[in-house]
Amino acid sequence: MDAQYFREDLSEWTSYVSKGRRFEPYLSELLLLFGIALLIFLPDYRFTGIAAVLFGLYGVIVYHRFKHRWMRDRLGSKTFGKSMVIEFKHGEIHILEPEDDRVSIPVTRVRIIVSKKGYFICPKESLHLYVPFSSFSPPISRDEALAFIQASHGMHPGGSEPHP
């Protein structure tokens, strides 16, 4: 679990799982551009343009501070620099390494989300584990991962809920 792993984790999480963070930087930049356009083309709406620029800047700053803090917390965690070995076997997810984090979780108790580059295994509401497809042994593609989820765990191809 190196810095590249955590960057990919954050990128995939904000793109596929997070509800609000996905569009936050774009909306903030759009608001910033809207405010600048108002100031340039409609100077009579100066107060509105200044307010839009300030709100846009605030949104951009908040988003980048979130990303910076999230990365800093992960790079300072006890998992940074360690290898993790996970095994999918007999309807359970086994975390084999590191030794002190060894655990088995029944698949029925986790939420599995498939993103463009990997799995998110969510055993609890505020906890997730990102498993990139490139880390599988042997490496698999997204389509192979979707087929694996469907065949092994009865999951829908697009998401995180089991078949009824």
N, C-alpha and C positions, 0 to 999 in steps of 0.2 A: 504494500500500500504506500505508493510514493506520491509526490506532488502531482504528477500527470494523472494518476488514478483518481485523486480527489477532484482535480479540475474537470475530468470527464464525468465523474459522479454528479458534480454540481450542475454542469451543463445539461446532462440528460434529465436530472431531476427537475430543473426549472423548465425544460422544454416539454416534458411528457407527463409530469405528475403534479407539480405545483399549479394551483389554480390562478393566483394573481401575479406571481413573479414572472410568468412567461411573457406577458405583454408590458410589464412595468417599465422597462427601459425605453421601449418604443413609444409608449404613450407619453412619457416624460419628455422625450426628444421632440415628439410631435407638438406638444404643448409649448415647448421652448421655441420651436420654429414658428408656430402660430403667433406667439407674442412678438417675435422679431418682425414678422410680416406686418402685424398690426402697427407697430412702431414706425416702420418704413412707409407703408402704403396708406395708412389711415391715422395720421398723427392726432386727429381729434379724439381718438380712443386710446390716448397715452396711458391712462390709469389702468385700463384693461390689459393693454400690451405689457406693461411693467408687471402687473400681477401674474399674467400668463408666463412670462419669462422667469419670475421668481419661483412659481410653483413647479415649472419645468426643471429648473436648476435644483430645487429641493428634491424632486423625485429622482433625478440622475444621481445626486450625491447619496441619497438614502440607499439606492440600489447598489452602488459601488461600495459603500461602507458595509452593507450586508455581505456581499461577496468576499470582501477583504477579511471581515471578522470570521466568516464561516471557514475560509481557507486557513486562517491563522489558528483557529480552534482545532481543525483537523491535523494540521502540521505539528501542533503541540501536543496531540493526544498520544496515548500509549500504543495505539495501533500503527502510528506512522513508522514506516520502514520495515514493518513485519510482513511476512507472507501469510496468507490465509488459505486453507484448503477446505473446500466444501464438497460434500458428496451428496448427490441425489440418489436415494436408494430405498426401495420398498415403501414408497409413500411418505418418506421422511427426508428432511434436510439435515445432514450431519455436518457440523462444523468440527473438523478434525484438528486443525492448527489455527492459531497458537494453542499450545497445551492448556493454558489457564482459562481459555474461553471455550473449551470443548462442550458441545451441547447437541442434542437431537431435538428437532422440532417437527411434529406431524404436519404435513402439507395442508391438511384441512384447517389448521389454526393460523396459517399465514396468508397474506395477500401477496400475490405475485403479479408484478406489472412488467410488461415487456416494452422496452423502449427501442430506439433505433440501433443502439450499440450494446445493449445488455439487459439483464434482469434487475428488477428491484424486488428484494425479498423483504417484506414488512411484517415481522412477527408481532409488533405492537404499533399503536397509533403514531407515536412520535419517534419511532426507530425504523431504520431501513439499512439494508446491506445491498450494495451495488455489486453485481457480478457481470463484468464485461464478457461478451461472447468470445473475444480474443483470448480470454484466460482459460477457456474450456480445454480439456485435454481429451481427445484432439479438438482443435478449434472448430467451432460451428458457425453457421450463418444465422441471420435473424429468422429466415424461413425454417431452418432446421430446428431452431429453438422453439418456434411456435408449434411445430409438429410434435416436438418432445413434450411440451406442456399439455397439448391436447391429448396425446396418447397416454402419458404417464399420470396426469393429474386431473383430467376431465375439465380443463379450463377452456373458456372461449378464446378464439384466436386473437381478438383484439384487446383483451383486457385481463381483469383481475378477479372475476367472479366465477366460481365453479358452475358447471351445468347443473340444472335442477334434477 
